[in-house]
Structures are given as structure tokens and as C-alpha cells.
Amino acid sequence: MKKIQDKVRDFCKDYNLESPPEHRVLDLLSELGEVAKEVLKMSDYGRKPIEFGKEIESELGDTLFSLITLANQFDVNLEDALEIALAKYQKRLQKGSAGSECD
């Protein structure tokens, strides 16, 4: 994951895509909204079972890019952050649910 974060960091630097964290958060939410829109379109807005659409791949890539830029902004190692999250969910599941009610 560090190699990917470094690649995105270098890309942003090379193309002068630096921006404040507030903008990164808004961009991440916007991209996640586009993922949601693609899921709705793949299910014909809930009228049929979801059928895979190739467009979701691009939208998920945009979302991942935005998440990585935000993590880089705060110097967060995403691999470490994922390990923390997995440990948290494992602990919750051992208590009966993945939800935060088990904290």
C-alpha cells in the first residue's frame, strides 16, 4: 500500500494537484456519491437486481484516488489504518456484531 500511496503522492506533486484537506474530503464524498449513482443505475434505481456495469470500476478508482490523497495529506499509512480497522471489526464480531454498538 505504501508504494501506491507514494505513487499517488508523486502524481499529485508532478501535476500540481495539491489542495487543502477540506477540499480532499469534499472530493472523496463527491466520488463516493458517483459510486452510489452507478449502483443505482446498475439496479435501474432498485427496480431490478444489480447487473455489473463497467463504469463502477472507474468510479471506484476515483474514490480510491481521493481517499489516498486524503490519507497522504494527513500522513496516514493506509495499511496501518486498515489493520486497525480489521482488528476493531474482529473484536466487534466476537461480541456478536460488526456494528459500533459492540464497542
LOSE-71770 format. One record per residue (C-alpha): x, y negated, z; residue in three letters; residue number from 1. Coordinates in steps of 0.5 Angstrom, whole numbers, plus 2048, in hexadecimal, padded with zeros to 3 digits. Example, Ala and Ser with C-alpha at 12.3 -4.5 7.8 and 13.67 -1.06 7.14 Angstrom:
# residues 2
- 819/809/810/ALA/1 .
- 81B/802/80E/SER/2 .
***
This chain:
# residues 103
- 800/800/800/MET/1 .
- 806/7FB/801/LYS/2 .
- 808/7FC/7FA/LYS/3 .
- 801/7FA/7F8/ILE/4 .
- 801/7F4/7FD/GLN/5 .
- 808/7F2/7FA/ASP/6 .
- 806/7F2/7F3/LYS/7 .
- 7FF/7EE/7F4/VAL/8 .
- 803/7E9/7F8/ARG/9 .
- 809/7E8/7F3/ASP/10 .
- 803/7E8/7EE/PHE/11 .
- 800/7E2/7F1/CYS/12 .
- 806/7DF/7F2/LYS/13 .
- 808/7E0/7EB/ASP/14 .
- 802/7DD/7E8/TYR/15 .
- 801/7D7/7EE/ASN/16 .
- 7FA/7DB/7F1/LEU/17 .
- 7FC/7D8/7F8/GLU/18 .
- 7F6/7D6/7FC/SER/19 .
- 7F4/7D5/803/PRO/20 .
- 7F1/7DB/807/PRO/21 .
- 7EA/7D8/807/GLU/22 .
- 7EA/7D8/7FF/HIS/23 .
- 7EC/7DF/7FF/ARG/24 .
- 7E6/7E1/804/VAL/25 .
- 7E1/7DE/7FF/LEU/26 .
- 7E4/7E1/7F9/ASP/27 .
- 7E4/7E8/7FD/LEU/28 .
- 7DD/7E7/7FE/LEU/29 .
- 7DB/7E5/7F7/SER/30 .
- 7DF/7EB/7F5/GLU/31 .
- 7DB/7F0/7F9/LEU/32 .
- 7D5/7EC/7F7/GLY/33 .
- 7D6/7EE/7F0/GLU/34 .
- 7D7/7F6/7F2/VAL/35 .
- 7D1/7F5/7F5/ALA/36 .
- 7CE/7F3/7EF/LYS/37 .
- 7D1/7F8/7EB/GLU/38 .
- 7CE/7FD/7F0/VAL/39 .
- 7C7/7FA/7EF/LEU/40 .
- 7C8/7FA/7E7/LYS/41 .
- 7CA/802/7E7/MET/42 .
- 7C4/804/7EB/SER/43 .
- 7BF/7FF/7E7/ASP/44 .
- 7BE/7FB/7ED/TYR/45 .
- 7BC/801/7F1/GLY/46 .
- 7B7/804/7EC/ARG/47 .
- 7BC/80A/7EA/LYS/48 .
- 7C1/80E/7ED/PRO/49 .
- 7C8/80B/7EC/ILE/50 .
- 7CC/80C/7E6/GLU/51 .
- 7D3/80B/7E6/PHE/52 .
- 7D5/804/7E2/GLY/53 .
- 7DC/803/7E0/LYS/54 .
- 7DB/7FC/7E2/GLU/55 .
- 7DB/7FD/7E9/ILE/56 .
- 7E3/7FF/7E8/GLU/57 .
- 7E5/7F8/7E6/SER/58 .
- 7E0/7F5/7EC/GLU/59 .
- 7E4/7FA/7F1/LEU/60 .
- 7EA/7F8/7EE/GLY/61 .
- 7E9/7F0/7EF/ASP/62 .
- 7E6/7F2/7F6/THR/63 .
- 7ED/7F5/7F8/LEU/64 .
- 7F1/7F0/7F5/PHE/65 .
- 7ED/7EB/7F9/SER/66 .
- 7EE/7EF/7FF/LEU/67 .
- 7F5/7F0/7FE/ILE/68 .
- 7F6/7E8/7FD/THR/69 .
- 7F3/7E7/804/LEU/70 .
- 7F7/7EC/807/ALA/71 .
- 7FD/7E9/805/ASN/72 .
- 7FB/7E2/807/GLN/73 .
- 7FB/7E5/80E/PHE/74 .
- 801/7E9/80D/ASP/75 .
- 7FD/7EF/80F/VAL/76 .
- 7FF/7F6/80D/ASN/77 .
- 7F9/7FA/80A/LEU/78 .
- 7FC/801/80B/GLU/79 .
- 7FD/7FF/812/ASP/80 .
- 7F6/7FC/812/ALA/81 .
- 7F3/802/80F/LEU/82 .
- 7F6/807/814/GLU/83 .
- 7F3/802/81A/ILE/84 .
- 7EC/803/817/ALA/85 .
- 7EC/80A/816/LEU/86 .
- 7EE/80B/81D/ALA/87 .
- 7E9/807/81F/LYS/88 .
- 7E4/80B/81B/TYR/89 .
- 7E6/811/81D/GLN/90 .
- 7E5/80F/824/LYS/91 .
- 7DE/80D/823/ARG/92 .
- 7DD/813/81F/LEU/93 .
- 7DF/817/825/GLN/94 .
- 7DA/814/829/LYS/95 .
- 7D4/815/824/GLY/96 .
- 7D4/810/81F/SER/97 .
- 7D8/80B/81B/ALA/98 .
- 7D5/805/81D/GLY/99 .
- 7D7/800/821/SER/100 .
- 7D2/802/827/GLU/101 .
- 7D7/807/829/CYS/102 .
- 7DD/802/82B/ASP/103 .
***
